[in-house]
């Protein structure tokens, strides 16, 4: 139950919920809600409105099974300020694949943009102090070079300005195994010059199928 105060003295309203009304014992009471809001009012009736700022909502889940692509084509609207893809052990089926990539669509997945990207990732192996970089313009590159088919790619991709008339922006933070079996941390950024609303995403390896693994799409409020 929320707690009200008259001066420095706590009072308990007759009824309080995260979203509702409270009948107070004083004409001036502050109500501290639990959903990221606090409401102050004068009078015997106080309305408390709660919003779950920063809550993650699962929108879609795609699981690979010798799949050419994993496509996300629904639920991408202006309802969320930020979107996050969470990759869980996404594994290549083909030895020597030259990287994992993502492309965006502005027509709900009927086609995917193959130009206009400014995309780059940097990576460093667990046993090296050398930072390497690759940059491309035809997709959002998520991993560098060859990936180890015995291990999956894990991590998050944060996305901003999605489903707006602004250029979509992405921040990449992943971990994978390279073709030489080194564990590598991959960090990068990307955007596309389109000013049309982005409403779909497609993941694939540059050659061969996605053997297995899961990608989940979340929307973040606030």
N, C-alpha and C positions, 0 to 999 in steps of 0.2 A: 504494500500500500504506500502511496506517495505521502510525503511528510510536508505539512504546512508550518509556517512560523508566523507568530504575532510578536513583533520585536525580536527578542532573542529567545522567546519561549516557544517550544514546539507545540503544535496542536494537531489533532487528527480529525480530518473532515469526516462527515458522515459516510461519504462514498467517494472513492477515487479509482479510476482505471487509467490505463495509458491513453485512452482516447474516450472522453466522456465528460461528465460534469461532477463537481464536488460542491457540497453544501457546507460552507465553512462556518466557524463559530465567531468570526470577526469580519469587519468590513474591509480589512486589508490583509490579504494572505498571499504568500508565494507558494506555488506548487512546483515541485521538482519532479519531472517525469522520468521514465526510464528509457525512452527511445531516442535520446539525443536532443530533447527539447526541454525548456523550462518556461512556464507561463506564469506571469503575475497579473493579477486583476484586482479591482476594488469592487466589493459587493459580496453578497451572500452566495452567489453562484459563479463558479469558475470553470471555464471550459479548458480542458487539457488536451492538446493535440500532439500526437507522437509520430515522428518519422524515423524510419530505420536508415539513417544516413550511413553510407558505406557498406550496406548489405550486399552480398553476392547472391545473385539469382541464377540458377542453372537454366539455360535456354535450350541447349541441344547437346547431344552426345553422339559422336560417330566412332565406331570401332572397326578397324581394318581387318580384313581377312583376304590376303592376296588381292588387294584393291588397287586399281590404277590411280584413283584419287579419293580423297575424303572431302565432301562438299557440305557447306553450311549455307542454306538458302532461305531459311525462315527465322522469324523472330528478331531480325536485325532492324530496329527502328530507332527513332529519336527518344524512346522511352528511357534510355540509359545514357549517362554522360560518358561512361567508360566501358569498354568491353575487354574481356581477357580470355585468351585461349590457354588452356592448361593441357600440356602434352604429357602423356604417361606411356613411356616405353614404346615409342613409335619406331618400328624397325624396318630397315630396307630389306627387300627380298633379293637384291642383286648386288653381288660383290663388284666394287668399282664404281658404284653410283657416284655421280659428281655433285651431289648435294640435295638437301631437302629445301623445298621452296613453297611459297604461297603467292597466289594472285587474287585480285579483287574484281568484283563485278558490279556494274551499275544497272543491270537488267535482270536481277534475281537469278543469276546463274545461267542465263541463255548463252552468254559468252563471258570471257574473262580477259581483262586488260593485259596486253603483252608488251606495253611500252609506257613511258612516262614515269617510271619509278626512279627514285633516288634511294638506293638501297646498299647498305654496307654492313658487314659484320667483322668483328675482330675476335681473335681467339688466342688462348694461351694454354699450352699443355701443362699437366700437373708437375712435370719435371723440367720445366724450361722457364726462363725469364724473358723469352722472346715473344713479342706480340706480333701476330700476323694479321693481314687484312685482305678482304676481297670485296669488290663493289660491282654492282650490275645495274642495268636499267630496264631489264625485261621482266623482272619479278621481284618479290621480297625474298632475298636469299636468307635462309635460316641456319644452314650449316655450311662450313667450308669443305670443298673437295670431297674426297672419298670418305665414306662412313663405314664403320665396322658392322657387318650384318649380324653379329652375335649379340649386339647390345642396342637398346632402344634410346631414342632421344627423349629427354625429359626437360620440363621447365615451363616458363610462362611467356606469352606475347601480349603486351598491353597495347590497346588501341584507342585512339582519341579522334574526335571530329568525324566519327562514323555516323552515317545517315544524316549528314548536314551538307551544306553547300560549301564547306571548307575542305581543303586538302586533307585526306586521312593521314594520320601519323601513327607510327608503330614503334614500340620499344621492345627489344628482343633480349631475353635472358634464359639461356638454355645450357644443358650439359649433354655431351655425347662422347662417343669413342671414335677416334679417327681410324683410317685404314691401317695405320701402323700400331693400332691397339692402345694409343695414348688417350687418357681421359682428358677432355678439353672443355674449358668454359668458354661459351660463345655469347658475346654481347654485341648488340647492333641497333641500328635505327633505320627507319624507312618511311617514305611517303610516296604518294602518287599525285601527279599534277592535276588529276581530274577534279572538277568542282561539282560533279554530279554526286548525288547521294549514293554511298556504297551500301549495298544490301545483300551481298553474298561473298563467300570466300572459298577458295579451293586449295587444298594441299596435295603435293605430289613429290616424288623423287624425280630428278632430271632424267633418270633412266630406270626402267623396271618398276615393279609394284611395291606397294606398302604391304609388308608381310603381315604385320599385326600391330597392336597398340591402340590406344584410345586418345581421342582429343575431345575435350569438353569446352563449351562456350558459355561464359558467364557474363551477365550484365551487372554493373555496379551503379547504385544510385548515389545521388549527392555529389 
